[in-house]
Amino acid sequence: MIIKPNYNDYTEMEFVEFLKEIYRANAEEPDEVLDPLLEHFAAVTEHPSGTDLIYWPENDDQGELEAVLSIIKSWRAANGKPGFKDS
């Protein structure tokens, strides 16, 4: 998996793979591996809730990968932020 500098450098599929890596690392890796992924997630998404989208979602079903992706996409569109790169 390649870490890209900006959200709009990812295609949607690449970002889904990045999210899957976060969820995998959360279950299987030490903090030394997980923390940089979470920091990158917060930086590139620019969402004010940051990693709370994953760990402290507003509703129980919102912490799932698909829900996190949907929330980020909606928030970025509503706030005039660029979306994913075309595939």
HTML snippet that shows the backbone in 3Dmol.js (N, CA, C, O; Angstrom):
<script src="https://3Dmol.org/build/3Dmol-min.js"></script>
<div id="view" style="width:600px;height:400px;position:relative"></div>
<script>
const pdb = `
ATOM      1  N   MET A   1       0.837  -1.172   0.000  1.00  0.00           N
ATOM      2  CA  MET A   1       0.000   0.000   0.000  1.00  0.00           C
ATOM      3  C   MET A   1       0.887   1.242   0.000  1.00  0.00           C
ATOM      4  O   MET A   1       1.857   1.331   0.754  1.00  0.00           O
ATOM      5  N   ILE A   2       0.541   2.185  -0.848  1.00  0.00           N
ATOM      6  CA  ILE A   2       1.300   3.426  -0.955  1.00  0.00           C
ATOM      7  C   ILE A   2       0.531   4.531  -0.241  1.00  0.00           C
ATOM      8  O   ILE A   2      -0.646   4.764  -0.515  1.00  0.00           O
ATOM      9  N   ILE A   3       1.215   5.208   0.680  1.00  0.00           N
ATOM     10  CA  ILE A   3       0.633   6.351   1.373  1.00  0.00           C
ATOM     11  C   ILE A   3       0.803   7.570   0.468  1.00  0.00           C
ATOM     12  O   ILE A   3       1.907   7.862   0.009  1.00  0.00           O
ATOM     13  N   LYS A   4      -0.281   8.265   0.220  1.00  0.00           N
ATOM     14  CA  LYS A   4      -0.246   9.427  -0.677  1.00  0.00           C
ATOM     15  C   LYS A   4      -0.379  10.706   0.150  1.00  0.00           C
ATOM     16  O   LYS A   4      -0.988  10.692   1.220  1.00  0.00           O
ATOM     17  N   PRO A   5       0.183  11.803  -0.338  1.00  0.00           N
ATOM     18  CA  PRO A   5       0.230  13.016   0.480  1.00  0.00           C
ATOM     19  C   PRO A   5      -1.110  13.707   0.712  1.00  0.00           C
ATOM     20  O   PRO A   5      -1.280  14.391   1.722  1.00  0.00           O
ATOM     21  N   ASN A   6      -2.057  13.545  -0.196  1.00  0.00           N
ATOM     22  CA  ASN A   6      -3.336  14.247  -0.093  1.00  0.00           C
ATOM     23  C   ASN A   6      -4.502  13.308  -0.377  1.00  0.00           C
ATOM     24  O   ASN A   6      -4.362  12.312  -1.087  1.00  0.00           O
ATOM     25  N   TYR A   7      -5.649  13.647   0.190  1.00  0.00           N
ATOM     26  CA  TYR A   7      -6.869  12.875  -0.029  1.00  0.00           C
ATOM     27  C   TYR A   7      -7.172  12.738  -1.516  1.00  0.00           C
ATOM     28  O   TYR A   7      -7.496  11.650  -1.991  1.00  0.00           O
ATOM     29  N   ASN A   8      -7.067  13.845  -2.251  1.00  0.00           N
ATOM     30  CA  ASN A   8      -7.424  13.819  -3.665  1.00  0.00           C
ATOM     31  C   ASN A   8      -6.353  13.167  -4.541  1.00  0.00           C
ATOM     32  O   ASN A   8      -6.500  13.132  -5.762  1.00  0.00           O
ATOM     33  N   ASP A   9      -5.285  12.653  -3.941  1.00  0.00           N
ATOM     34  CA  ASP A   9      -4.311  11.836  -4.672  1.00  0.00           C
ATOM     35  C   ASP A   9      -4.743  10.367  -4.710  1.00  0.00           C
ATOM     36  O   ASP A   9      -4.210   9.579  -5.492  1.00  0.00           O
ATOM     37  N   TYR A  10      -5.709  10.006  -3.865  1.00  0.00           N
ATOM     38  CA  TYR A  10      -6.223   8.634  -3.800  1.00  0.00           C
ATOM     39  C   TYR A  10      -7.410   8.469  -4.742  1.00  0.00           C
ATOM     40  O   TYR A  10      -8.219   9.383  -4.901  1.00  0.00           O
ATOM     41  N   THR A  11      -7.508   7.294  -5.364  1.00  0.00           N
ATOM     42  CA  THR A  11      -8.785   6.910  -5.951  1.00  0.00           C
ATOM     43  C   THR A  11      -9.628   6.394  -4.789  1.00  0.00           C
ATOM     44  O   THR A  11      -9.096   6.134  -3.710  1.00  0.00           O
ATOM     45  N   GLU A  12     -10.914   6.246  -4.991  1.00  0.00           N
ATOM     46  CA  GLU A  12     -11.752   5.731  -3.907  1.00  0.00           C
ATOM     47  C   GLU A  12     -11.308   4.326  -3.501  1.00  0.00           C
ATOM     48  O   GLU A  12     -11.272   4.006  -2.312  1.00  0.00           O
ATOM     49  N   MET A  13     -10.973   3.496  -4.470  1.00  0.00           N
ATOM     50  CA  MET A  13     -10.530   2.128  -4.156  1.00  0.00           C
ATOM     51  C   MET A  13      -9.227   2.136  -3.356  1.00  0.00           C
ATOM     52  O   MET A  13      -9.065   1.336  -2.434  1.00  0.00           O
ATOM     53  N   GLU A  14      -8.302   3.026  -3.698  1.00  0.00           N
ATOM     54  CA  GLU A  14      -7.045   3.120  -2.953  1.00  0.00           C
ATOM     55  C   GLU A  14      -7.302   3.560  -1.519  1.00  0.00           C
ATOM     56  O   GLU A  14      -6.659   3.065  -0.593  1.00  0.00           O
ATOM     57  N   PHE A  15      -8.237   4.485  -1.330  1.00  0.00           N
ATOM     58  CA  PHE A  15      -8.543   4.943   0.020  1.00  0.00           C
ATOM     59  C   PHE A  15      -9.237   3.848   0.821  1.00  0.00           C
ATOM     60  O   PHE A  15      -8.997   3.714   2.021  1.00  0.00           O
ATOM     61  N   VAL A  16     -10.084   3.073   0.180  1.00  0.00           N
ATOM     62  CA  VAL A  16     -10.708   1.926   0.856  1.00  0.00           C
ATOM     63  C   VAL A  16      -9.620   0.960   1.322  1.00  0.00           C
ATOM     64  O   VAL A  16      -9.688   0.445   2.438  1.00  0.00           O
ATOM     65  N   GLU A  17      -8.629   0.712   0.486  1.00  0.00           N
ATOM     66  CA  GLU A  17      -7.514  -0.164   0.879  1.00  0.00           C
ATOM     67  C   GLU A  17      -6.751   0.427   2.056  1.00  0.00           C
ATOM     68  O   GLU A  17      -6.337  -0.305   2.956  1.00  0.00           O
ATOM     69  N   PHE A  18      -6.562   1.737   2.060  1.00  0.00           N
ATOM     70  CA  PHE A  18      -5.910   2.411   3.179  1.00  0.00           C
ATOM     71  C   PHE A  18      -6.734   2.225   4.457  1.00  0.00           C
ATOM     72  O   PHE A  18      -6.175   1.919   5.511  1.00  0.00           O
ATOM     73  N   LEU A  19      -8.052   2.407   4.374  1.00  0.00           N
ATOM     74  CA  LEU A  19      -8.909   2.188   5.542  1.00  0.00           C
ATOM     75  C   LEU A  19      -8.836   0.742   6.022  1.00  0.00           C
ATOM     76  O   LEU A  19      -8.783   0.487   7.225  1.00  0.00           O
ATOM     77  N   LYS A  20      -8.835  -0.195   5.094  1.00  0.00           N
ATOM     78  CA  LYS A  20      -8.721  -1.611   5.473  1.00  0.00           C
ATOM     79  C   LYS A  20      -7.416  -1.859   6.217  1.00  0.00           C
ATOM     80  O   LYS A  20      -7.378  -2.635   7.172  1.00  0.00           O
ATOM     81  N   GLU A  21      -6.350  -1.200   5.782  1.00  0.00           N
ATOM     82  CA  GLU A  21      -5.056  -1.351   6.453  1.00  0.00           C
ATOM     83  C   GLU A  21      -5.123  -0.801   7.874  1.00  0.00           C
ATOM     84  O   GLU A  21      -4.536  -1.384   8.786  1.00  0.00           O
ATOM     85  N   ILE A  22      -5.819   0.297   8.076  1.00  0.00           N
ATOM     86  CA  ILE A  22      -5.992   0.830   9.432  1.00  0.00           C
ATOM     87  C   ILE A  22      -6.731  -0.179  10.304  1.00  0.00           C
ATOM     88  O   ILE A  22      -6.299  -0.463  11.421  1.00  0.00           O
ATOM     89  N   TYR A  23      -7.831  -0.717   9.812  1.00  0.00           N
ATOM     90  CA  TYR A  23      -8.614  -1.676  10.590  1.00  0.00           C
ATOM     91  C   TYR A  23      -7.801  -2.943  10.868  1.00  0.00           C
ATOM     92  O   TYR A  23      -7.887  -3.504  11.961  1.00  0.00           O
ATOM     93  N   ARG A  24      -7.011  -3.397   9.888  1.00  0.00           N
ATOM     94  CA  ARG A  24      -6.161  -4.569  10.083  1.00  0.00           C
ATOM     95  C   ARG A  24      -5.084  -4.270  11.124  1.00  0.00           C
ATOM     96  O   ARG A  24      -4.867  -5.062  12.041  1.00  0.00           O
ATOM     97  N   ALA A  25      -4.416  -3.139  10.983  1.00  0.00           N
ATOM     98  CA  ALA A  25      -3.347  -2.774  11.911  1.00  0.00           C
ATOM     99  C   ALA A  25      -3.891  -2.592  13.322  1.00  0.00           C
ATOM    100  O   ALA A  25      -3.213  -2.913  14.297  1.00  0.00           O
ATOM    101  N   ASN A  26      -5.101  -2.085  13.431  1.00  0.00           N
ATOM    102  CA  ASN A  26      -5.718  -1.911  14.744  1.00  0.00           C
ATOM    103  C   ASN A  26      -5.876  -3.251  15.457  1.00  0.00           C
ATOM    104  O   ASN A  26      -5.728  -3.333  16.676  1.00  0.00           O
ATOM    105  N   ALA A  27      -6.173  -4.280  14.705  1.00  0.00           N
ATOM    106  CA  ALA A  27      -6.390  -5.607  15.288  1.00  0.00           C
ATOM    107  C   ALA A  27      -5.103  -6.402  15.469  1.00  0.00           C
ATOM    108  O   ALA A  27      -5.016  -7.243  16.363  1.00  0.00           O
ATOM    109  N   GLU A  28      -4.091  -6.142  14.618  1.00  0.00           N
ATOM    110  CA  GLU A  28      -2.945  -7.050  14.562  1.00  0.00           C
ATOM    111  C   GLU A  28      -1.578  -6.438  14.834  1.00  0.00           C
ATOM    112  O   GLU A  28      -0.617  -7.178  15.044  1.00  0.00           O
ATOM    113  N   GLU A  29      -1.460  -5.130  14.838  1.00  0.00           N
ATOM    114  CA  GLU A  29      -0.140  -4.504  14.903  1.00  0.00           C
ATOM    115  C   GLU A  29       0.027  -3.670  16.171  1.00  0.00           C
ATOM    116  O   GLU A  29      -0.957  -3.249  16.780  1.00  0.00           O
ATOM    117  N   PRO A  30       1.275  -3.435  16.560  1.00  0.00           N
ATOM    118  CA  PRO A  30       1.524  -2.551  17.710  1.00  0.00           C
ATOM    119  C   PRO A  30       1.261  -1.091  17.332  1.00  0.00           C
ATOM    120  O   PRO A  30       1.126  -0.750  16.156  1.00  0.00           O
ATOM    121  N   ASP A  31       1.193  -0.252  18.344  1.00  0.00           N
ATOM    122  CA  ASP A  31       0.920   1.168  18.121  1.00  0.00           C
ATOM    123  C   ASP A  31       1.940   1.829  17.205  1.00  0.00           C
ATOM    124  O   ASP A  31       1.611   2.790  16.510  1.00  0.00           O
ATOM    125  N   GLU A  32       3.163   1.335  17.191  1.00  0.00           N
ATOM    126  CA  GLU A  32       4.206   1.922  16.347  1.00  0.00           C
ATOM    127  C   GLU A  32       3.841   1.821  14.861  1.00  0.00           C
ATOM    128  O   GLU A  32       4.289   2.635  14.054  1.00  0.00           O
ATOM    129  N   VAL A  33       3.043   0.838  14.509  1.00  0.00           N
ATOM    130  CA  VAL A  33       2.581   0.666  13.128  1.00  0.00           C
ATOM    131  C   VAL A  33       1.265   1.421  12.920  1.00  0.00           C
ATOM    132  O   VAL A  33       1.076   2.079  11.897  1.00  0.00           O
ATOM    133  N   LEU A  34       0.369   1.323  13.885  1.00  0.00           N
ATOM    134  CA  LEU A  34      -0.961   1.921  13.762  1.00  0.00           C
ATOM    135  C   LEU A  34      -0.941   3.446  13.835  1.00  0.00           C
ATOM    136  O   LEU A  34      -1.619   4.109  13.050  1.00  0.00           O
ATOM    137  N   ASP A  35      -0.182   4.002  14.756  1.00  0.00           N
ATOM    138  CA  ASP A  35      -0.220   5.450  14.984  1.00  0.00           C
ATOM    139  C   ASP A  35       0.071   6.288  13.740  1.00  0.00           C
ATOM    140  O   ASP A  35      -0.658   7.246  13.484  1.00  0.00           O
ATOM    141  N   PRO A  36       1.107   5.972  12.954  1.00  0.00           N
ATOM    142  CA  PRO A  36       1.331   6.777  11.746  1.00  0.00           C
ATOM    143  C   PRO A  36       0.178   6.687  10.739  1.00  0.00           C
ATOM    144  O   PRO A  36      -0.107   7.654  10.031  1.00  0.00           O
ATOM    145  N   LEU A  37      -0.474   5.542  10.677  1.00  0.00           N
ATOM    146  CA  LEU A  37      -1.631   5.397   9.785  1.00  0.00           C
ATOM    147  C   LEU A  37      -2.778   6.296  10.241  1.00  0.00           C
ATOM    148  O   LEU A  37      -3.431   6.948   9.426  1.00  0.00           O
ATOM    149  N   LEU A  38      -3.015   6.324  11.547  1.00  0.00           N
ATOM    150  CA  LEU A  38      -4.086   7.156  12.086  1.00  0.00           C
ATOM    151  C   LEU A  38      -3.778   8.642  11.915  1.00  0.00           C
ATOM    152  O   LEU A  38      -4.667   9.435  11.607  1.00  0.00           O
ATOM    153  N   GLU A  39      -2.522   9.009  12.115  1.00  0.00           N
ATOM    154  CA  GLU A  39      -2.129  10.406  11.924  1.00  0.00           C
ATOM    155  C   GLU A  39      -2.339  10.822  10.468  1.00  0.00           C
ATOM    156  O   GLU A  39      -2.816  11.922  10.191  1.00  0.00           O
ATOM    157  N   HIS A  40      -1.983   9.940   9.550  1.00  0.00           N
ATOM    158  CA  HIS A  40      -2.174  10.236   8.132  1.00  0.00           C
ATOM    159  C   HIS A  40      -3.664  10.341   7.803  1.00  0.00           C
ATOM    160  O   HIS A  40      -4.075  11.236   7.065  1.00  0.00           O
ATOM    161  N   PHE A  41      -4.463   9.440   8.342  1.00  0.00           N
ATOM    162  CA  PHE A  41      -5.912   9.478   8.139  1.00  0.00           C
ATOM    163  C   PHE A  41      -6.474  10.834   8.561  1.00  0.00           C
ATOM    164  O   PHE A  41      -7.209  11.466   7.802  1.00  0.00           O
ATOM    165  N   ALA A  42      -6.132  11.277   9.761  1.00  0.00           N
ATOM    166  CA  ALA A  42      -6.642  12.552  10.268  1.00  0.00           C
ATOM    167  C   ALA A  42      -6.174  13.714   9.397  1.00  0.00           C
ATOM    168  O   ALA A  42      -6.943  14.634   9.121  1.00  0.00           O
ATOM    169  N   ALA A  43      -4.925  13.673   8.969  1.00  0.00           N
ATOM    170  CA  ALA A  43      -4.370  14.768   8.169  1.00  0.00           C
ATOM    171  C   ALA A  43      -5.012  14.851   6.789  1.00  0.00           C
ATOM    172  O   ALA A  43      -5.399  15.936   6.355  1.00  0.00           O
ATOM    173  N   VAL A  44      -5.129  13.727   6.098  1.00  0.00           N
ATOM    174  CA  VAL A  44      -5.629  13.791   4.717  1.00  0.00           C
ATOM    175  C   VAL A  44      -7.139  13.961   4.634  1.00  0.00           C
ATOM    176  O   VAL A  44      -7.630  14.591   3.697  1.00  0.00           O
ATOM    177  N   THR A  45      -7.885  13.419   5.583  1.00  0.00           N
ATOM    178  CA  THR A  45      -9.341  13.579   5.511  1.00  0.00           C
ATOM    179  C   THR A  45      -9.760  14.987   5.918  1.00  0.00           C
ATOM    180  O   THR A  45     -10.747  15.515   5.406  1.00  0.00           O
ATOM    181  N   GLU A  46      -9.015  15.595   6.834  1.00  0.00           N
ATOM    182  CA  GLU A  46      -9.304  16.937   7.350  1.00  0.00           C
ATOM    183  C   GLU A  46     -10.631  17.007   8.100  1.00  0.00           C
ATOM    184  O   GLU A  46     -11.088  18.097   8.447  1.00  0.00           O
ATOM    185  N   HIS A  47     -11.249  15.868   8.352  1.00  0.00           N
ATOM    186  CA  HIS A  47     -12.533  15.859   9.056  1.00  0.00           C
ATOM    187  C   HIS A  47     -12.306  16.289  10.504  1.00  0.00           C
ATOM    188  O   HIS A  47     -11.357  15.828  11.138  1.00  0.00           O
ATOM    189  N   PRO A  48     -13.162  17.167  11.038  1.00  0.00           N
ATOM    190  CA  PRO A  48     -12.952  17.655  12.406  1.00  0.00           C
ATOM    191  C   PRO A  48     -12.993  16.562  13.476  1.00  0.00           C
ATOM    192  O   PRO A  48     -12.414  16.733  14.548  1.00  0.00           O
ATOM    193  N   SER A  49     -13.654  15.464  13.207  1.00  0.00           N
ATOM    194  CA  SER A  49     -13.704  14.368  14.183  1.00  0.00           C
ATOM    195  C   SER A  49     -12.477  13.473  14.116  1.00  0.00           C
ATOM    196  O   SER A  49     -12.232  12.692  15.036  1.00  0.00           O
ATOM    197  N   GLY A  50     -11.709  13.574  13.047  1.00  0.00           N
ATOM    198  CA  GLY A  50     -10.478  12.788  12.923  1.00  0.00           C
ATOM    199  C   GLY A  50     -10.717  11.307  13.143  1.00  0.00           C
ATOM    200  O   GLY A  50     -11.638  10.721  12.573  1.00  0.00           O
ATOM    201  N   THR A  51      -9.878  10.710  13.975  1.00  0.00           N
ATOM    202  CA  THR A  51      -9.968   9.269  14.218  1.00  0.00           C
ATOM    203  C   THR A  51     -11.171   8.881  15.075  1.00  0.00           C
ATOM    204  O   THR A  51     -11.469   7.694  15.209  1.00  0.00           O
ATOM    205  N   ASP A  52     -11.870   9.862  15.658  1.00  0.00           N
ATOM    206  CA  ASP A  52     -13.103   9.541  16.383  1.00  0.00           C
ATOM    207  C   ASP A  52     -14.132   8.905  15.452  1.00  0.00           C
ATOM    208  O   ASP A  52     -15.012   8.175  15.907  1.00  0.00           O
ATOM    209  N   LEU A  53     -14.027   9.176  14.154  1.00  0.00           N
ATOM    210  CA  LEU A  53     -14.931   8.528  13.194  1.00  0.00           C
ATOM    211  C   LEU A  53     -14.811   7.012  13.268  1.00  0.00           C
ATOM    212  O   LEU A  53     -15.782   6.291  13.041  1.00  0.00           O
ATOM    213  N   ILE A  54     -13.615   6.536  13.588  1.00  0.00           N
ATOM    214  CA  ILE A  54     -13.356   5.101  13.679  1.00  0.00           C
ATOM    215  C   ILE A  54     -13.608   4.598  15.096  1.00  0.00           C
ATOM    216  O   ILE A  54     -14.289   3.590  15.288  1.00  0.00           O
ATOM    217  N   TYR A  55     -13.060   5.300  16.089  1.00  0.00           N
ATOM    218  CA  TYR A  55     -13.068   4.799  17.463  1.00  0.00           C
ATOM    219  C   TYR A  55     -14.246   5.259  18.310  1.00  0.00           C
ATOM    220  O   TYR A  55     -14.649   4.542  19.226  1.00  0.00           O
ATOM    221  N   TRP A  56     -14.804   6.414  18.037  1.00  0.00           N
ATOM    222  CA  TRP A  56     -15.903   6.954  18.832  1.00  0.00           C
ATOM    223  C   TRP A  56     -16.998   7.504  17.917  1.00  0.00           C
ATOM    224  O   TRP A  56     -17.315   8.691  17.989  1.00  0.00           O
ATOM    225  N   PRO A  57     -17.579   6.667  17.063  1.00  0.00           N
ATOM    226  CA  PRO A  57     -18.615   7.155  16.142  1.00  0.00           C
ATOM    227  C   PRO A  57     -19.858   7.610  16.903  1.00  0.00           C
ATOM    228  O   PRO A  57     -20.129   7.155  18.014  1.00  0.00           O
ATOM    229  N   GLU A  58     -20.604   8.517  16.278  1.00  0.00           N
ATOM    230  CA  GLU A  58     -21.826   9.026  16.905  1.00  0.00           C
ATOM    231  C   GLU A  58     -22.866   7.931  17.105  1.00  0.00           C
ATOM    232  O   GLU A  58     -23.578   7.932  18.109  1.00  0.00           O
ATOM    233  N   ASN A  59     -22.962   6.993  16.159  1.00  0.00           N
ATOM    234  CA  ASN A  59     -23.886   5.860  16.254  1.00  0.00           C
ATOM    235  C   ASN A  59     -23.086   4.576  16.118  1.00  0.00           C
ATOM    236  O   ASN A  59     -22.011   4.576  15.520  1.00  0.00           O
ATOM    237  N   ASP A  60     -23.594   3.494  16.662  1.00  0.00           N
ATOM    238  CA  ASP A  60     -22.869   2.224  16.655  1.00  0.00           C
ATOM    239  C   ASP A  60     -22.469   1.760  15.263  1.00  0.00           C
ATOM    240  O   ASP A  60     -21.381   1.210  15.086  1.00  0.00           O
ATOM    241  N   ASP A  61     -23.325   1.971  14.275  1.00  0.00           N
ATOM    242  CA  ASP A  61     -23.033   1.470  12.929  1.00  0.00           C
ATOM    243  C   ASP A  61     -22.100   2.391  12.143  1.00  0.00           C
ATOM    244  O   ASP A  61     -21.659   2.019  11.056  1.00  0.00           O
ATOM    245  N   GLN A  62     -21.790   3.571  12.656  1.00  0.00           N
ATOM    246  CA  GLN A  62     -20.974   4.522  11.911  1.00  0.00           C
ATOM    247  C   GLN A  62     -19.479   4.235  11.977  1.00  0.00           C
ATOM    248  O   GLN A  62     -18.716   4.859  11.240  1.00  0.00           O
ATOM    249  N   GLY A  63     -19.038   3.329  12.818  1.00  0.00           N
ATOM    250  CA  GLY A  63     -17.620   3.003  12.902  1.00  0.00           C
ATOM    251  C   GLY A  63     -17.171   1.992  11.865  1.00  0.00           C
ATOM    252  O   GLY A  63     -15.980   1.702  11.745  1.00  0.00           O
ATOM    253  N   GLU A  64     -18.121   1.457  11.119  1.00  0.00           N
ATOM    254  CA  GLU A  64     -17.783   0.496  10.074  1.00  0.00           C
ATOM    255  C   GLU A  64     -17.121   1.215   8.905  1.00  0.00           C
ATOM    256  O   GLU A  64     -17.386   2.393   8.663  1.00  0.00           O
ATOM    257  N   LEU A  65     -16.265   0.509   8.187  1.00  0.00           N
ATOM    258  CA  LEU A  65     -15.489   1.089   7.103  1.00  0.00           C
ATOM    259  C   LEU A  65     -16.360   1.852   6.105  1.00  0.00           C
ATOM    260  O   LEU A  65     -16.045   2.991   5.761  1.00  0.00           O
ATOM    261  N   GLU A  66     -17.434   1.250   5.643  1.00  0.00           N
ATOM    262  CA  GLU A  66     -18.284   1.877   4.634  1.00  0.00           C
ATOM    263  C   GLU A  66     -18.915   3.162   5.164  1.00  0.00           C
ATOM    264  O   GLU A  66     -19.036   4.146   4.434  1.00  0.00           O
ATOM    265  N   ALA A  67     -19.315   3.150   6.428  1.00  0.00           N
ATOM    266  CA  ALA A  67     -19.922   4.337   7.030  1.00  0.00           C
ATOM    267  C   ALA A  67     -18.894   5.450   7.186  1.00  0.00           C
ATOM    268  O   ALA A  67     -19.195   6.613   6.914  1.00  0.00           O
ATOM    269  N   VAL A  68     -17.689   5.109   7.618  1.00  0.00           N
ATOM    270  CA  VAL A  68     -16.619   6.098   7.758  1.00  0.00           C
ATOM    271  C   VAL A  68     -16.340   6.742   6.406  1.00  0.00           C
ATOM    272  O   VAL A  68     -16.220   7.963   6.310  1.00  0.00           O
ATOM    273  N   LEU A  69     -16.238   5.933   5.376  1.00  0.00           N
ATOM    274  CA  LEU A  69     -15.987   6.445   4.030  1.00  0.00           C
ATOM    275  C   LEU A  69     -17.107   7.392   3.593  1.00  0.00           C
ATOM    276  O   LEU A  69     -16.833   8.467   3.060  1.00  0.00           O
ATOM    277  N   SER A  70     -18.334   7.009   3.810  1.00  0.00           N
ATOM    278  CA  SER A  70     -19.478   7.830   3.422  1.00  0.00           C
ATOM    279  C   SER A  70     -19.489   9.164   4.169  1.00  0.00           C
ATOM    280  O   SER A  70     -19.756  10.207   3.571  1.00  0.00           O
ATOM    281  N   ILE A  71     -19.205   9.135   5.453  1.00  0.00           N
ATOM    282  CA  ILE A  71     -19.175  10.358   6.262  1.00  0.00           C
ATOM    283  C   ILE A  71     -18.096  11.304   5.755  1.00  0.00           C
ATOM    284  O   ILE A  71     -18.334  12.504   5.615  1.00  0.00           O
ATOM    285  N   ILE A  72     -16.922  10.774   5.482  1.00  0.00           N
ATOM    286  CA  ILE A  72     -15.816  11.603   4.998  1.00  0.00           C
ATOM    287  C   ILE A  72     -16.169  12.221   3.648  1.00  0.00           C
ATOM    288  O   ILE A  72     -15.988  13.421   3.445  1.00  0.00           O
ATOM    289  N   LYS A  73     -16.669  11.408   2.735  1.00  0.00           N
ATOM    290  CA  LYS A  73     -17.017  11.917   1.400  1.00  0.00           C
ATOM    291  C   LYS A  73     -18.078  13.014   1.492  1.00  0.00           C
ATOM    292  O   LYS A  73     -17.957  14.049   0.836  1.00  0.00           O
ATOM    293  N   SER A  74     -19.099  12.796   2.288  1.00  0.00           N
ATOM    294  CA  SER A  74     -20.174  13.780   2.435  1.00  0.00           C
ATOM    295  C   SER A  74     -19.659  15.072   3.056  1.00  0.00           C
ATOM    296  O   SER A  74     -19.980  16.164   2.588  1.00  0.00           O
ATOM    297  N   TRP A  75     -18.865  14.943   4.105  1.00  0.00           N
ATOM    298  CA  TRP A  75     -18.337  16.128   4.775  1.00  0.00           C
ATOM    299  C   TRP A  75     -17.432  16.929   3.842  1.00  0.00           C
ATOM    300  O   TRP A  75     -17.525  18.155   3.785  1.00  0.00           O
ATOM    301  N   ARG A  76     -16.566  16.244   3.120  1.00  0.00           N
ATOM    302  CA  ARG A  76     -15.655  16.950   2.207  1.00  0.00           C
ATOM    303  C   ARG A  76     -16.441  17.673   1.115  1.00  0.00           C
ATOM    304  O   ARG A  76     -16.124  18.815   0.784  1.00  0.00           O
ATOM    305  N   ALA A  77     -17.450  17.032   0.558  1.00  0.00           N
ATOM    306  CA  ALA A  77     -18.266  17.669  -0.482  1.00  0.00           C
ATOM    307  C   ALA A  77     -19.002  18.889   0.081  1.00  0.00           C
ATOM    308  O   ALA A  77     -19.058  19.934  -0.567  1.00  0.00           O
ATOM    309  N   ALA A  78     -19.562  18.757   1.279  1.00  0.00           N
ATOM    310  CA  ALA A  78     -20.314  19.850   1.893  1.00  0.00           C
ATOM    311  C   ALA A  78     -19.422  21.034   2.260  1.00  0.00           C
ATOM    312  O   ALA A  78     -19.900  22.161   2.388  1.00  0.00           O
ATOM    313  N   ASN A  79     -18.133  20.777   2.427  1.00  0.00           N
ATOM    314  CA  ASN A  79     -17.202  21.826   2.831  1.00  0.00           C
ATOM    315  C   ASN A  79     -16.278  22.278   1.708  1.00  0.00           C
ATOM    316  O   ASN A  79     -15.259  22.923   1.956  1.00  0.00           O
ATOM    317  N   GLY A  80     -16.635  21.939   0.474  1.00  0.00           N
ATOM    318  CA  GLY A  80     -15.884  22.401  -0.684  1.00  0.00           C
ATOM    319  C   GLY A  80     -14.488  21.826  -0.819  1.00  0.00           C
ATOM    320  O   GLY A  80     -13.627  22.423  -1.466  1.00  0.00           O
ATOM    321  N   LYS A  81     -14.258  20.672  -0.216  1.00  0.00           N
ATOM    322  CA  LYS A  81     -12.952  20.010  -0.301  1.00  0.00           C
ATOM    323  C   LYS A  81     -12.938  19.098  -1.528  1.00  0.00           C
ATOM    324  O   LYS A  81     -13.980  18.573  -1.920  1.00  0.00           O
ATOM    325  N   PRO A  82     -11.766  18.906  -2.137  1.00  0.00           N
ATOM    326  CA  PRO A  82     -11.704  18.015  -3.301  1.00  0.00           C
ATOM    327  C   PRO A  82     -12.014  16.566  -2.929  1.00  0.00           C
ATOM    328  O   PRO A  82     -11.776  16.127  -1.803  1.00  0.00           O
ATOM    329  N   GLY A  83     -12.548  15.844  -3.901  1.00  0.00           N
ATOM    330  CA  GLY A  83     -12.867  14.433  -3.715  1.00  0.00           C
ATOM    331  C   GLY A  83     -11.734  13.548  -4.183  1.00  0.00           C
ATOM    332  O   GLY A  83     -10.587  13.979  -4.304  1.00  0.00           O
ATOM    333  N   PHE A  84     -12.082  12.304  -4.443  1.00  0.00           N
ATOM    334  CA  PHE A  84     -11.089  11.332  -4.890  1.00  0.00           C
ATOM    335  C   PHE A  84     -10.654  11.599  -6.321  1.00  0.00           C
ATOM    336  O   PHE A  84     -11.386  12.178  -7.124  1.00  0.00           O
ATOM    337  N   LYS A  85      -9.452  11.162  -6.608  1.00  0.00           N
ATOM    338  CA  LYS A  85      -8.931  11.196  -7.972  1.00  0.00           C
ATOM    339  C   LYS A  85      -9.727  10.188  -8.798  1.00  0.00           C
ATOM    340  O   LYS A  85     -10.126   9.140  -8.289  1.00  0.00           O
ATOM    341  N   ASP A  86      -9.955  10.501 -10.058  1.00  0.00           N
ATOM    342  CA  ASP A  86     -10.626   9.549 -10.946  1.00  0.00           C
ATOM    343  C   ASP A  86      -9.748   8.323 -11.136  1.00  0.00           C
ATOM    344  O   ASP A  86      -8.522   8.424 -11.180  1.00  0.00           O
ATOM    345  N   SER A  87     -10.394   7.150 -11.249  1.00  0.00           N
ATOM    346  CA  SER A  87      -9.613   5.923 -11.437  1.00  0.00           C
ATOM    347  C   SER A  87      -9.207   5.728 -12.861  1.00  0.00           C
ATOM    348  O   SER A  87      -8.544   4.742 -13.185  1.00  0.00           O
TER     349      SER A  87
END
`;
const viewer = $3Dmol.createViewer("view");
viewer.addModel(pdb, "pdb");
viewer.setStyle({}, {cartoon: {color: "spectrum"}});
viewer.zoomTo();
viewer.render();
</script>
